[in-house]
Amino acid sequence: MRFEDNWLLLLGLIVPLVVYHYLKWGSGGQLKFSTIKTLKRLKTSRSVYLRHSLIVFRCLCLLLLVAAVARPQSGKKTTEIITEGVDIMLVLDTSGSMKALDFKVGDDRIDRLEVAKRVVADFIKGRENDRLGMVVFGEQAFTQCPLTLDHGVALSFLDKVKIGMAGDGTAIGSAIGTAVKRLKDIKAKSKVIILLTDGRNNMGRLGPLKAAEIAKKYNVKIYAIGAGTTGKAPFLVNTFFGPKYVYQQVDLDEYTLKQIAGITEGQYFRATDTESLAKIYEHIDSMEKSEVKVKEYMEYNELFLWPLLGALAFLMLEIVLANTRFRKIP
């Protein structure tokens, strides 16, 4: 609520003057008696005190009139948000090599895919105004989640991602091609693929560099992330004597991933632990920001009628009482 002409509220200063005049000059008529000793012995009637209510009603009438003149208004604010979002396809490697336990969360060893899922989940939660989709790949590549603004749906699909669900190979080119197919005909401020893999392309008919050229044609930028430590990585395997860690050589093709990022004017990142992977997604998040414009509109309703009616009510009450119960003797 507000007053359109709030400076007119200064007219309320007339009320103290009315009270001062009343206190100084009294409430009107007087009668002359030779002595009032007998009258003093009489008990004072309650109406003697209530007669001062007339000045109270008059002051309230004046205050409400001032409020009405100042035009009180109630407002409703409407906010319009205009966004130019970024369309992002998250491409995750689910091949067997993602079982490597070279990442840690606290003191616990966790496989690469599980760590990636936790980091990607935080990334999704931070992109409120963007459409996100998901492609998973192994020997084959398929869309796990189409582009959507419903991030709850995207997170539920992410939770269902499992190692080996697309086969045991690594079809990086096919994964890029599938993601580009989802983005190519969309009009957006920016179209981005975030590719995470820990291997080398060894499956699929479409080569990674050819897929990158296609992505460039459709103005799709690729951020490539190579996940995993260098050298040999630990894998947990079941043996005759129970579960046992076995160290195997990893085969990450960093050279090709750098070329893919370079062709599409993206960037390549290397994540060797959980902390570095989280920072990479935070860095990408800071580079690919959505443009958000906020417009606010105010709609006001005039409320002067209510204080005006209140003022008239107090005025009528004063007039009626002044000519009946508290009538003055001339």
N, C-alpha and C positions, 0 to 999 in steps of 0.2 A: 504494500500500500504506500501511496505517496500523495503529496499535495502539488498540483500543477503550478499554482501561484503561492508558493509557501511564504513569500515575503508579506503577503496580506495577513498572515498570522500575527503580525505585530499589532494589528488592530485589537488584539486581545488585551493589550495594555490599558484599554478603556475600562476594563472591569475593576481594577484596583481604584480607579478614580470614582467609580460609582459607589464602591464600598466606603471610600473615604468620605464622600458627600453624605452618605446615609448615617455614618457614625457621628459626623460633625453636626448635622442639622436635625438629626432625629427622624422619626417616622411620621411627623405631621402634627395634627390637631392637638390642642391643649385646652383644658378647662381650669378656670380660676376658682379656688376655694379659700375661705378665710382661714381655715385650719385643716390639716390632714392627719391629725392625731388619731381620729377614729378610723380613718382609712388604713393607717399603718398597722392597726391591730387585725385587720382582715388577712386571711390566708391568700397568698399569691396564687392566682389561677394558672393552670398549665398553658392556657391560651396566650398568656402574657409572653411566655417564651416562644411559643409557636408562631407568634406574629412576625418574628424575624425570618421565617421561612420565605416570606414574600421577596426579600432582597436576594435570598439564595436562588429562588426561581428566576428572578430577573437576570442575575449574573450567568446562570446556566443558559438562559435564552440567548444572551449576548455571545457567550463562548461558542455555542452551536451555530449561531449566525455567521460568526467569523470563520468557523471551520467550513461551512457551506460555501462561503464566498471564495475561500482558498482552493476550492475544487478538489476534494479528496478523490483518489482514483485507485482501483485495484488493478494490478497488472499481471499478465501471464506471459512468461518468457518462452519463446519457441526457439530451439536451436537446430540449425540445419548443418549437417556435417557433409562436406564434399570431399571425397577421397579419390586420389589417383593411385591405386594399389599396384603392387608388384605381384605378378603371377610366378609362383615358384614350384618347380617339380623337384622333389627330394628323391634321389636315386640311390638305393642301398644295395650293396653287395651281400648276398645271402649264401655264397658258396661255402664249401666245407672249410676253407682256410680261415673263415671268420670265427671258428671255434678256438683259435689260439688264445691262450690265457696270459698274454703279456701286458694287459691293462689291469689296474687296481682301483678299487673304490674303498678307501680306508685301508684296512689290512687284508681285504679279501681279493683274491684273483677272480676276475670276471672276463668272460669271452668278449671279443671285439664287438660283436653285433649287439650284445646287451648294453655295453657302454655307449655305443652309437645311438641306440634307441633312447636311452635316457637323455643324452645331449640333444638329440633331434626333438624330443618331446618338449624340452625347455625352449627350444628355438620356435616351435609351432605356437606355444603359448604366448610368445612375445610378438607375434605378427598378427595383431588383431584385425587390421584393415586389408590384409592380403589373402588372395586365394592360394591355397596350397594343395598339391597333389603328391602322389607317391608312386614310384616305379621300383620294383624289386627285380633282381636278376641273379642268375647262376648260369646254367647251360642255356636257359631261355630268359626272356625279359617280358614282364607283363605289368599292367597297371594295377597296383594294389588299391589305390584310392584316386579317383578323378579329382580335378581341381574343384575345390569347395571353399566357401567361407565358413562352413560349419566345422570349426576346429575340434569340436568334441568327436565328430565322426572321424576326422583325420587321426586323432589320437587313438581311437578304438581300432582303426585299421593298423596303425603302427604297433599296437600291442600284440597283434596277431602275426607279426612278421617273425618267421622262424628260420633257422639255418637249414639249408637244403630244400626249402619249399619251391625253388625254381631250378633245382638240379645242382650238381657239384662243380660244374665248370665256371668259367668267367667270360661272359659275353658282354664286354663293355660297350662295343659298337652298337649292338642291338638295344642295350639299355638306353643309350643316348638317343637312338633313333625313335624308340617308343616314347620317350619324354618329349622330343621335338614334335612328334605327331600330335601330342596333346596341346602344344603351345602355338604351333605355326599359324593357325587361322584366328588367333585371339588378338584383339586390339587392347593393348595394355601399355602403361607407361614404361614398364620394363618386364622382360621375360628372362627367367633365370633357371638354370639347372644346377643343383648342388650334388655332385657325384662323389660318393664315398666308396672306395674299394681298397683291397689289400693285395691285389694280384695282378696278373697279366692277361690280356685278352687272348683266349684260346678256344673260343666258341663263337658261333654265329656267322652269318653270311656278310654282315655289314662291318667293315673295319672301323676302328675308333677314329682315325683321322678323317675318313670319308664322312662319318657321322658328324664330326665337328664342322666340316665344311658345310654340310646341310644345315646345321644349327646356325652358322654364321649367316647363311642365305636368308633365314627367317628372323634375324636379329635376336637370336637367343644366346645369352651369355652363359658360359659354363665355369663354375668354380669346382676344381677337382681337388679331392682330399685323399692323400695316400695314407692309409692307416696301418699301424703296426711298427714294432721295433725293427732295428736293422739286425742282420745276421739270423740266428736261429731263434725260433719262438717255441714256448712250451705248449704242449697239447696233453690233455688228460685222456688216457686210453685205458681200457679194461684189459687186464692180463690175467693169467692163471692165478697169480698171487694177489689179485685185486687191482684197484685203480692205481695208475702210475703215470708220472709226468715223463713225456718223451719230447725231446727237442728236435724240431725239424726246420730246415732252411726255408725261409719265405722268399717269394718271388714277386716283388713289387716292381712294376714297370714305371718308374718315375719319369723316365725320358718321354714316354708316350703321353702320360698325364700332363706334363708341362706343355707339350705340343698342343694337346686338346685345348687347354686353357688359353694358350697364346693365340690360336686361330680365332677363337671367339671373343678375344679381348677380356678374358676373365683372369683368374689367378690360380696358381697351384699352391697347395699347403701340405705340409707333412705333419702328421700327428703320431707321436711315439708314446704318448701316455694319455690318461683321462683328462688331465688338466689342459694339456695343449690342444686336445680335440675340442674341449669346451670353449677355449679362447678363439679357436678358428671360427666356430659358428657365431660367436659373439662379434668377431671382426666382420664377417660377412653380413651379419645383421645390421651393423653400423654403416656399412657401405651401401646397402640396398634399402634405403628408407622410403616409405610411402609419403606422398604429399597429402597432408590433411588440412583443409580449410574449414573454419567454423564461422557461420553467420548466425547472429542472434537477432531475433525480432521481439518487440514488446507490443503487446496488445492490452489497452487499458479500458476499463469500464468506469463511467462516472458514478460517484456515490454521494454527490452533494444533496440528493433528495432526502437521505436519511437524517443528517444533522438538521436540515431545514424543517422537516416534520417534527423533530424533537424540540427545536426552538419554538415552533408554533404551539406545541403541546404545553411547554412551560409558560409561555406567554398567556395562553388561555387559562391555565391553572392559577396564575397570579391575578388575572383580572377577576375571575370568579370568586376567589377567596377574599380579594380586596373589597369586593362589593357585597359580601355575605358575612362569613364568619369573622373576618378581620376588618370589617367596615369602620372607617374613621368618622368620628363625630366632628362636624365643622366647628 
